[in-house]
Amino acid sequence: MKPVEELKEEHRAIKTIARILLEISRRLEAGESPEVKDLNDIIDFLKVFAESCHHRKEEKFLFPALEKAGILREEGPVGVILKDHECGRGMAREMEEALDRMIRGEERAGLNFARQARAYAELLLNHIEKEDNILFPLAENHLSQKTQTDLGKVFKKIEKEIAGAGLHRIFERLLDRLEEKYLRNEGSP
């Protein structure tokens, strides 16, 4: 699988989490209380899968390769994507802090979680559109076959280091469980 195809495949999982976050936000705003375990599992997924694995592939390897191929960072699409990543990290931290306050029983913590989760989910969905439709086609058109092959090897190494054997299956089961629980009656965006 080409490196860009691998990243797009990962985007499908991240979009599912974003849709789940939107539904959880709706439920929290309606006064419902999702299970704390589900919220913790989502935050773990975002930390490990989205941040440590997916964003690492992009930031440490794909983006430098694009820059080397002449794609501008600061005034170009890479800079926009990096700003999205930074903004998303802040929102994820806010979600985690709101969850801690929810666990402690603070009154408005659930609504704060909902606000942060909604903003983060919307950021993720817009961000993925930019990567899939602007940045990744640039990568496919500007990176040599050798560079793409080298990226594929590095991505496999990251998968082995971060995900190890079985972590993707654990996350797939998590997504299936959360999707069934929160989205079974919802239409896809």
GIJO-V171701 format. One record per helix or strand of 2 or more residues. SS is the DSSP state (@ for helix, = for strand). FROM is the first residue (numbers start at 1). LEN is the number of residues. If there is no record, write none. Layout:
SS	FROM	LEN
SS	FROM	LEN
//
This chain:
@	3	27
@	36	33
@	77	27
@	109	34
@	145	19
@	167	17
//
